[in-house]
Amino acid sequence: MVRAECYYLQSIQLKMLQQGFQSMIAKLDNANEAVAKQIYTTFQRSYKIEAELIGTQNFPPLSRTVNDIHNSQTLFYGFYDDTQLAGVIELVIINERLEINSLTVDPKHFRKGIADKLIRYALTNFIETASTAIVETAVVNEPAIKLYKKHDFVEFKRWTPDHGIEKLAMIRTGIV
C-alpha cells in the first residue's frame, strides 16, 4: 500500500473511532492519487454490474481513468464500511443546482442502504447552496430510478446520446 494511501486510511479510521462509527461518509481528496485509485476501483466494480444490467458493453463510465478522476474538479464523498470504501457519490454545484454525476456502490456492499445514505447526505448537506438536484441514469436502470423516486426525484427528460443508451433525467426541486 502506498504511504499516502495508508495515511489517508489511518486518518479516516481515527475519525471513525473518535466518533464511535463503524461506517461513515467523508469527503474524498481525489487530487490524492491513492484516493483517486480507490474511487476508480469502486467505479469500475459498480459500473461493470450496471453495464450488465442495462445490456451494454460500451458503457461510457467504464472508460474513465484514474487520471480523469484525479484531475476532476467535482466533489467526491465516500461511504466507508470499516476501512473499506464501499460507495461514492460525485457531485457538482452549478447555479444553485446540485448535480449528481455518479453514485456507485461496490458490489460487495450492495443491499446495505449505502446509496440511500449517500443521496440523503448530499441532499441534506447542500441545501444551503442548491435549490434543485438533478441526476441522470439509463431508462432501463430500474433500481436507480426507484431509489431516486424514493428521494422525491421526478423524471423530466428522455433522450438517446451518441453512445446509444437511452437516458432519463430526474429532478428534485426544493431540496430544503
C-alpha positions in Angstrom: 0.0 0.0 0.0 1.3 3.5 -0.9 2.3 5.6 2.1 -0.2 8.4 1.2 -3.0 5.9 1.0 -2.0 4.4 4.4 -2.0 7.9 5.9 -5.4 8.7 4.4 -6.9 5.5 5.6 -5.5 6.0 9.0 -6.9 9.5 9.3 -10.4 8.1 8.2 -10.1 5.3 10.8 -9.1 7.7 13.5 -12.2 9.9 12.7 -14.4 6.9 12.8 -13.0 5.7 16.2 -13.3 9.2 17.7 -16.9 9.4 16.5 -17.8 5.8 17.5 -18.7 4.8 14.0 -18.1 1.6 12.1 -19.2 3.4 9.0 -19.2 7.0 7.9 -19.3 9.4 5.0 -16.2 11.5 4.3 -15.1 14.0 1.6 -12.6 12.3 -0.6 -9.5 14.0 -1.8 -9.4 12.9 -5.4 -6.3 15.0 -6.0 -4.5 12.4 -3.9 -3.6 9.7 -6.4 -4.1 6.9 -3.9 -7.6 8.1 -3.2 -8.3 8.6 -6.9 -7.3 4.9 -7.4 -9.8 3.8 -4.7 -12.6 5.9 -6.3 -11.7 4.3 -9.7 -11.8 0.8 -8.3 -15.2 1.4 -6.7 -16.5 2.9 -10.0 -15.2 0.0 -12.1 -16.7 -2.7 -9.9 -20.0 -0.9 -9.7 -20.3 0.2 -13.3 -19.4 -3.3 -14.6 -22.6 -4.5 -12.9 -24.6 -1.6 -14.2 -23.4 -2.2 -17.8 -24.6 -5.8 -17.5 -27.9 -4.6 -16.0 -28.6 -2.3 -19.0 -27.2 -4.8 -21.5 -24.3 -2.9 -23.0 -20.6 -3.5 -23.4 -19.9 0.1 -24.4 -20.7 1.9 -21.1 -19.1 5.4 -21.0 -18.4 5.5 -17.2 -16.2 2.4 -17.6 -13.9 4.5 -19.8 -13.0 6.9 -17.1 -9.4 6.6 -15.9 -7.7 7.2 -12.6 -6.2 10.3 -14.2 -9.7 11.6 -15.1 -10.8 11.2 -11.5 -7.5 12.6 -10.2 -7.9 15.8 -12.3 -11.7 16.2 -11.8 -13.0 19.4 -10.3 -16.1 17.7 -9.0 -16.7 16.8 -5.3 -16.4 13.2 -4.2 -17.8 11.8 -1.0 -17.3 8.2 0.1 -19.1 5.9 2.4 -16.7 3.8 4.4 -17.7 0.5 5.9 -14.9 -0.1 8.5 -11.9 1.0 6.4 -13.2 -0.1 3.0 -14.5 2.5 0.6 -17.9 1.0 -0.1 -19.7 3.7 -2.0 -19.0 7.0 -3.8 -21.2 9.9 -4.8 -19.8 12.5 -7.2 -21.3 16.0 -7.1 -21.1 19.4 -8.7 -23.0 22.6 -7.9 -23.8 24.9 -10.8 -26.0 27.9 -10.4 -27.8 26.7 -7.3 -28.3 23.3 -8.8 -26.8 20.1 -7.3 -25.9 17.6 -10.0 -25.3 14.0 -9.0 -22.7 12.9 -11.6 -22.1 9.5 -10.2 -23.5 7.2 -7.5 -21.8 3.9 -7.1 -21.6 1.1 -4.5 -19.1 -1.6 -4.5 -20.9 -4.9 -5.3 -19.6 -6.4 -2.1 -21.7 -3.8 -0.3 -25.0 -4.0 -2.3 -28.3 -4.1 -0.4 -26.9 -2.3 2.7 -28.6 1.1 2.0 -25.3 2.8 1.1 -26.6 4.6 -2.0 -29.6 5.8 0.0 -27.3 7.2 2.7 -25.1 9.0 0.2 -28.1 10.6 -1.5 -29.5 11.7 1.8 -26.1 13.1 2.8 -25.8 15.1 -0.4 -29.4 16.5 -0.2 -29.0 17.4 3.5 -25.6 18.9 3.3 -26.0 21.1 0.2 -29.5 22.6 1.0 -27.9 26.0 1.6 -26.2 26.2 -1.8 -28.6 24.3 -4.1 -32.4 24.7 -4.6 -32.7 21.8 -7.0 -31.0 18.5 -7.6 -30.6 16.6 -10.9 -29.5 13.1 -11.8 -29.3 11.1 -15.0 -29.5 7.3 -15.5 -30.3 4.7 -18.1 -34.0 4.3 -18.8 -33.7 0.6 -18.1 -31.9 1.1 -14.7 -34.9 0.4 -12.6 -33.1 0.0 -9.3 -31.6 3.5 -9.7 -34.9 5.1 -10.8 -36.7 3.5 -7.8 -34.0 4.9 -5.5 -34.2 8.4 -6.9 -38.0 8.4 -6.8 -37.8 7.4 -3.1 -35.9 10.7 -2.6 -38.7 12.7 -4.5 -36.9 12.9 -7.8 -39.3 13.0 -10.9 -38.5 12.4 -14.5 -38.3 15.5 -16.7 -36.4 14.4 -19.8 -35.6 11.4 -22.0 -33.0 11.2 -24.8 -30.6 8.9 -26.6 -27.0 10.2 -26.7 -24.4 9.1 -29.3 -23.4 6.0 -27.3 -27.0 4.7 -27.9 -28.0 4.1 -24.3 -31.4 5.7 -23.7 -31.2 8.0 -20.7 -33.6 9.9 -18.5 -33.0 12.9 -16.3 -34.7 13.3 -12.9 -35.1 16.5 -10.9 -35.9 17.3 -7.3 -36.9 20.8 -6.5 -36.8 22.5 -3.1 -34.3 20.2 -1.6 -34.6 22.2 1.6 
